[in-house]
Amino acid sequence: MQTVSVDLADRSYTVYIGSGILGKEQTPLNIASGSTVLIVSNETVAPLYLDTLANTVENAVVHSLILPDGESYKTLKHWSQIIDKLVEIRATRDATILTLGGGVIGDMGGFAAASYMRGISFIQIPTSLLSQVDASVGGKTGFNHASGKNLIGAFHQPSAVLVDIDTLETLPAREFSAGLAEVVKIAAIRDEEFLLWLENNATAIMARDAKALTSMIKRSIINKASVVTEDERESGVRALLNFGHSFAHALETLTGYRQYLHGEAVAIGMMVASRLSEIRGCCETGFSDRLGKLLQLFALPLELPGRLDPIAMLETMKLDKKVIAGSARLILVKSAGQGFIDSTSDKQQIFEAISASQTESC
């Protein structure tokens, strides 16, 4: 088992990475004897891993709640069901939520933990690649509003994160590829050497070679943990982790969270952002082509749908959380591994990047 520390003073925690963690007696849950545990999962993951996880919890009273699977269910209604369950089982402040699933479950379960009795503990147990490398680390929790993604939420750090790479064996190919978008993102804006490693190891990664996956996941988490340690609440450098996300969130909102997986939208968003970087003259021509080739190796989409109205996308982006004083904080790149925060791109330049990233057919 390998570990990565997220150093945040009294909110510090450890990310555990390994094979078969959920089935081991030494699973590092560290739950107080006699306390209440609520495992929150979804209809896809629960049949695979819920019993295994429940059996590793010792000397605690274990309850479970199974929610529908999918981004479209990341809503007030389903978050409320977690709160209702906590009330039903008479959970007190020493209770712990275990979020067993992907980013949707982690975000909603984490926000329930943040808001129930003004804050209880939760442990992230991510089973999708996207949640393992990104969503489970950093303390962002919440759910979507019809007008925008993740508009309701809070920063609430987990007490631990357990990454069992064996759960990736049952992950559908499309979900696996979606997770790789977040891996590419962290390399593109922070770690050029890692970006080159991804290019050289794409075949092994797509074959889900255990050694390659462990190395990739650990390096992604090390990068993110470093950013979170420096800027927990996204007042500065942590905003770089939103590379491609402003465009991605607008795309997800305009398509009702049903057409694209989050990672797929992020892949497309990174292509728009990299093209905008080139249009602005911030980076040399060719970076977007390099990025696109890697994303293609990972079976990810690159283009916005031709029918999407660029004006509607710009309007949707105005409600993005990253807008400050009326200006969008977009993440652009100077070169591979060097992202930066931009608030000076004008509407026409953004419109041009969006249009250049659309398919020609409707």
C-alpha positions as CSV (number, residue, x, y, z in Angstrom):
1,M,0.0,0.0,0.0
2,Q,1.3,3.4,-1.0
3,T,0.4,6.7,0.7
4,V,0.2,10.4,-0.1
5,S,-0.2,13.0,2.6
6,V,-2.5,16.1,2.2
7,D,-1.0,18.5,4.7
8,L,-3.7,21.0,6.0
9,A,-2.8,21.4,9.6
10,D,-5.7,20.0,11.7
11,R,-7.5,19.0,8.5
12,S,-4.6,16.8,7.2
13,Y,-5.3,13.3,6.0
14,T,-3.7,10.5,4.1
15,V,-4.6,9.0,0.7
16,Y,-4.0,5.2,0.6
17,I,-3.4,3.6,-2.8
18,G,-3.2,-0.1,-3.4
19,S,-4.7,-3.3,-4.6
20,G,-7.5,-5.0,-2.6
21,I,-7.6,-2.4,0.1
22,L,-11.4,-2.9,0.6
23,G,-11.0,-6.5,1.5
24,K,-8.1,-6.3,3.9
25,E,-8.4,-6.5,7.6
26,Q,-6.0,-3.6,8.0
27,T,-8.1,-1.2,5.9
28,P,-7.3,2.2,7.4
29,L,-10.8,3.4,8.3
30,N,-10.0,4.4,11.9
31,I,-13.7,4.6,13.0
32,A,-14.5,4.9,16.7
33,S,-15.9,1.8,18.3
34,G,-19.7,2.0,18.8
35,S,-20.2,5.0,16.5
36,T,-22.6,5.1,13.6
37,V,-21.5,4.6,10.0
38,L,-23.5,5.4,6.9
39,I,-22.2,4.0,3.6
40,V,-23.6,6.1,0.7
41,S,-23.3,4.4,-2.7
42,N,-25.1,4.0,-6.0
43,E,-27.0,1.4,-7.8
44,T,-24.0,0.4,-10.0
45,V,-21.3,0.2,-7.4
46,A,-23.2,-1.1,-4.4
47,P,-23.8,-4.6,-5.7
48,L,-20.1,-4.9,-6.4
49,Y,-18.5,-3.5,-3.3
50,L,-21.0,-2.6,-0.6
51,D,-20.9,-5.9,1.3
52,T,-17.1,-6.0,1.1
53,L,-16.8,-2.6,2.6
54,A,-19.4,-3.1,5.3
55,N,-17.6,-6.3,6.4
56,T,-14.3,-4.3,7.0
57,V,-16.0,-1.9,9.4
58,E,-15.5,-3.3,12.9
59,N,-17.3,-2.4,16.1
60,A,-19.6,0.2,14.6
61,V,-23.3,0.3,13.6
62,V,-23.4,0.2,9.8
63,H,-26.2,1.6,7.7
64,S,-26.4,2.1,3.9
65,L,-28.1,4.3,1.4
66,I,-28.1,3.5,-2.3
67,L,-28.8,6.3,-4.8
68,P,-29.3,6.3,-8.5
69,D,-26.2,6.5,-10.6
70,G,-25.3,9.5,-12.8
71,E,-24.5,13.2,-12.9
72,S,-28.2,14.0,-13.5
73,Y,-29.0,12.8,-10.0
74,K,-26.5,15.1,-8.4
75,T,-29.3,17.3,-7.1
76,L,-30.9,18.8,-4.0
77,K,-33.4,16.0,-3.9
78,H,-30.8,13.2,-3.7
79,W,-28.6,15.1,-1.3
80,S,-31.6,15.6,0.9
81,Q,-32.1,11.8,1.0
82,I,-28.7,11.5,2.6
83,I,-29.7,14.0,5.3
84,D,-33.0,12.2,5.8
85,K,-31.2,8.9,6.3
86,L,-28.8,10.4,8.8
87,V,-31.8,11.7,10.8
88,E,-33.6,8.4,10.4
89,I,-30.7,6.4,11.9
90,R,-30.3,9.1,14.6
91,A,-26.7,9.9,13.7
92,T,-24.8,12.1,16.1
93,R,-21.7,14.2,15.7
94,D,-19.4,11.1,16.1
95,A,-21.0,9.5,13.0
96,T,-19.0,8.9,9.8
97,I,-20.1,8.8,6.2
98,L,-18.3,6.5,3.8
99,T,-18.8,7.6,0.2
100,L,-18.5,4.5,-2.0
101,G,-18.6,5.4,-5.7
102,G,-17.6,8.0,-8.2
103,G,-17.4,11.8,-8.0
104,V,-21.2,12.3,-7.7
105,I,-21.5,10.1,-4.6
106,G,-18.3,11.6,-3.1
107,D,-19.5,15.2,-3.7
108,M,-23.0,14.7,-2.4
109,G,-22.0,12.5,0.6
110,G,-19.2,15.0,1.4
111,F,-21.6,17.9,1.4
112,A,-24.0,16.0,3.6
113,A,-21.1,15.4,6.0
114,A,-20.3,19.1,5.8
115,S,-23.8,20.3,6.6
116,Y,-25.3,17.6,9.0
117,M,-25.0,18.9,12.5
118,R,-22.6,21.5,11.1
119,G,-20.1,18.9,10.2
120,I,-19.3,15.2,10.7
121,S,-16.5,13.1,9.4
122,F,-16.5,11.3,6.1
123,I,-14.1,9.0,4.3
124,Q,-13.8,8.9,0.5
125,I,-13.7,5.5,-1.2
126,P,-13.6,6.4,-4.9
127,T,-14.3,3.6,-7.3
128,S,-14.0,5.5,-10.6
129,L,-10.7,6.6,-12.1
130,L,-11.9,10.2,-12.2
131,S,-12.8,10.3,-8.5
132,Q,-9.6,8.5,-7.6
133,V,-7.3,11.0,-9.3
134,D,-9.2,14.1,-8.7
135,A,-12.7,14.4,-7.1
136,S,-11.9,12.5,-3.9
137,V,-8.9,14.7,-2.9
138,G,-9.2,18.3,-1.9
139,G,-12.5,18.7,0.0
140,K,-14.8,20.1,-2.7
141,T,-18.3,18.9,-2.0
142,G,-21.7,19.8,-3.3
143,F,-24.4,19.3,-6.0
144,N,-25.6,20.8,-9.2
145,H,-28.3,23.4,-9.8
146,A,-30.3,23.5,-13.0
147,S,-28.6,26.7,-14.0
148,G,-25.0,25.6,-13.3
149,K,-22.8,22.8,-12.1
150,N,-21.7,22.6,-8.4
151,L,-23.3,25.9,-7.5
152,I,-24.2,24.6,-4.0
153,G,-21.5,23.1,-1.8
154,A,-18.8,23.6,0.7
155,F,-15.1,22.9,1.3
156,H,-15.1,19.9,3.7
157,Q,-12.0,17.7,3.9
158,P,-12.3,13.9,4.3
159,S,-10.6,12.2,7.1
160,A,-9.0,9.7,4.7
161,V,-9.2,8.6,1.1
162,L,-8.9,4.9,0.1
163,V,-8.0,4.2,-3.5
164,D,-8.4,0.6,-4.4
165,I,-7.2,0.1,-7.9
166,D,-8.9,-3.2,-8.2
167,T,-12.2,-1.4,-8.5
168,L,-11.1,-0.2,-11.9
169,E,-11.4,-3.7,-13.2
170,T,-15.2,-3.4,-13.3
171,L,-15.2,0.2,-14.6
172,P,-16.7,0.5,-18.1
173,A,-14.3,1.6,-20.8
174,R,-16.1,4.9,-21.3
175,E,-15.9,5.8,-17.6
176,F,-12.2,4.8,-17.5
177,S,-11.4,7.1,-20.4
178,A,-13.4,9.9,-18.8
179,G,-11.1,9.6,-15.7
180,L,-8.0,10.0,-17.9
181,A,-9.1,13.5,-18.8
182,E,-8.4,14.7,-15.3
183,V,-5.0,13.0,-15.4
184,V,-4.1,14.8,-18.6
185,K,-5.4,18.0,-17.1
186,I,-3.0,18.0,-14.1
187,A,-0.1,17.1,-16.4
188,A,-0.9,19.8,-18.9
189,I,-1.0,22.6,-16.4
190,R,1.6,21.5,-13.9
191,D,3.9,18.6,-14.8
192,E,5.4,18.4,-18.3
193,E,7.4,15.4,-17.4
194,F,4.2,13.6,-16.4
195,L,2.6,14.6,-19.7
196,L,5.5,13.0,-21.6
197,W,5.2,9.9,-19.4
198,L,1.5,9.6,-20.3
199,E,2.3,9.8,-24.0
200,N,4.9,7.1,-23.7
201,N,2.7,4.8,-21.5
202,A,-0.7,5.3,-23.1
203,T,-0.9,1.7,-24.3
204,A,-0.2,0.2,-20.9
205,I,-2.6,2.6,-19.3
206,M,-5.4,1.7,-21.7
207,A,-4.7,-2.0,-21.0
208,R,-5.1,-1.2,-17.3
209,D,-1.7,-2.5,-16.4
210,A,-1.6,-2.4,-12.6
211,K,1.9,-1.0,-12.3
212,A,1.1,1.8,-14.8
213,L,-2.2,2.6,-13.1
214,T,-0.6,2.8,-9.7
215,S,2.1,5.1,-10.9
216,M,-0.3,7.3,-12.8
217,I,-2.8,7.6,-9.9
218,K,-0.1,8.3,-7.3
219,R,1.5,11.0,-9.4
220,S,-1.8,12.6,-10.2
221,I,-2.7,12.7,-6.5
222,I,0.8,14.0,-5.5
223,N,0.3,16.9,-7.9
224,K,-3.2,17.7,-6.6
225,A,-2.3,17.3,-3.0
226,S,0.5,19.8,-3.5
227,V,-1.9,22.4,-5.0
228,V,-4.5,21.8,-2.3
229,T,-1.9,22.2,0.4
230,E,-0.8,25.5,-1.0
231,D,-4.3,26.8,-1.7
232,E,-7.1,24.9,0.0
233,R,-10.0,27.2,-0.9
234,E,-9.1,28.2,-4.4
235,S,-8.1,31.8,-3.8
236,G,-5.1,31.4,-6.1
237,V,-3.1,28.6,-7.6
238,R,-5.8,25.9,-7.1
239,A,-7.8,27.6,-9.8
240,L,-5.3,26.1,-12.3
241,L,-7.0,22.7,-11.6
242,N,-10.0,24.1,-13.5
243,F,-8.2,23.9,-16.9
244,G,-11.0,23.2,-19.4
245,H,-13.7,23.2,-16.7
246,S,-15.4,26.5,-17.4
247,F,-16.2,25.3,-20.9
248,A,-16.9,21.8,-19.7
249,H,-19.4,22.9,-17.0
250,A,-21.2,25.1,-19.6
251,L,-21.4,22.1,-22.0
252,E,-22.7,19.8,-19.3
253,T,-25.3,22.4,-18.2
254,L,-26.5,23.0,-21.8
255,T,-26.9,19.3,-22.5
256,G,-28.7,18.6,-19.2
257,Y,-25.9,16.5,-17.7
258,R,-27.0,13.5,-19.8
259,Q,-25.0,13.6,-23.1
260,Y,-21.4,13.7,-21.7
261,L,-19.6,12.2,-18.8
262,H,-17.8,14.9,-16.8
263,G,-14.4,13.7,-18.0
264,E,-15.6,13.8,-21.6
265,A,-16.7,17.4,-21.2
266,V,-13.4,18.3,-19.6
267,A,-11.5,16.8,-22.5
268,I,-13.5,19.0,-24.9
269,G,-13.1,22.0,-22.6
270,M,-9.3,21.5,-22.6
271,M,-9.3,21.6,-26.3
272,V,-11.2,24.9,-26.4
273,A,-8.9,26.3,-23.7
274,S,-5.8,25.2,-25.5
275,R,-7.0,26.7,-28.8
276,L,-7.8,30.0,-27.0
277,S,-4.3,29.9,-25.6
278,E,-3.0,29.7,-29.2
279,I,-5.4,32.4,-30.4
280,R,-4.2,34.7,-27.6
281,G,-0.6,34.0,-28.6
282,C,0.1,32.7,-25.0
283,C,1.6,29.4,-26.3
284,E,3.1,28.2,-29.5
285,T,0.9,26.8,-32.2
286,G,0.8,23.0,-32.0
287,F,0.1,22.5,-28.3
288,S,-3.6,21.9,-28.9
289,D,-2.7,19.3,-31.6
290,R,-0.4,17.5,-29.1
291,L,-3.0,17.6,-26.4
292,G,-5.6,16.3,-28.9
293,K,-3.5,13.3,-29.9
294,L,-3.1,12.2,-26.3
295,L,-6.8,12.6,-25.6
296,Q,-7.5,10.6,-28.7
297,L,-5.2,7.8,-27.5
298,F,-7.4,7.8,-24.4
299,A,-10.5,7.5,-26.5
300,L,-11.9,10.9,-25.5
301,P,-14.0,13.3,-27.6
302,L,-12.3,16.5,-28.8
303,E,-15.1,18.6,-30.3
304,L,-18.2,20.5,-29.3
305,P,-21.4,19.5,-31.0
306,G,-22.0,21.6,-34.1
307,R,-25.6,22.4,-33.0
308,L,-24.4,24.1,-29.8
309,D,-24.9,27.9,-29.8
310,P,-21.6,29.6,-28.9
311,I,-23.6,32.6,-27.5
312,A,-25.6,30.3,-25.2
313,M,-22.3,28.8,-24.0
314,L,-20.9,32.2,-23.2
315,E,-24.0,33.2,-21.3
316,T,-23.9,29.9,-19.3
317,M,-20.3,30.5,-18.4
318,K,-21.3,33.8,-16.8
319,L,-22.8,31.8,-13.9
320,D,-19.7,29.7,-13.4
321,K,-18.2,29.8,-9.9
322,K,-14.9,31.0,-11.4
323,V,-16.4,34.3,-12.5
324,I,-15.1,37.2,-10.3
325,A,-16.3,40.8,-10.6
326,G,-17.9,39.9,-13.9
327,S,-14.8,38.5,-15.5
328,A,-14.3,34.8,-16.3
329,R,-11.1,33.3,-14.8
330,L,-10.1,31.0,-17.5
331,I,-7.2,28.7,-17.3
332,L,-4.9,28.9,-20.3
333,V,-1.4,27.4,-21.0
334,K,1.9,29.0,-21.7
335,S,3.5,25.7,-22.7
336,A,3.2,22.0,-21.7
337,G,3.1,21.9,-17.9
338,Q,2.6,25.6,-17.4
339,G,-0.9,26.8,-16.9
340,F,-1.9,30.3,-15.8
341,I,-5.0,32.2,-14.7
342,D,-6.4,34.5,-17.4
343,S,-9.0,37.2,-17.0
344,T,-8.2,39.2,-20.1
345,S,-9.6,37.1,-22.9
346,D,-12.3,39.1,-24.7
347,K,-15.7,37.8,-25.8
348,Q,-14.7,37.6,-29.4
349,Q,-11.6,35.5,-28.7
350,I,-13.5,33.1,-26.6
351,F,-16.2,32.9,-29.2
352,E,-13.6,32.1,-31.9
353,A,-12.1,29.3,-29.7
354,I,-15.5,27.8,-29.2
355,S,-16.4,28.0,-32.9
356,A,-13.0,26.5,-33.9
357,S,-13.8,23.5,-31.6
358,Q,-17.1,22.6,-33.0
359,T,-17.9,19.8,-35.4
360,E,-18.8,20.9,-38.9
361,S,-22.0,18.7,-39.0
362,C,-25.1,19.5,-37.0
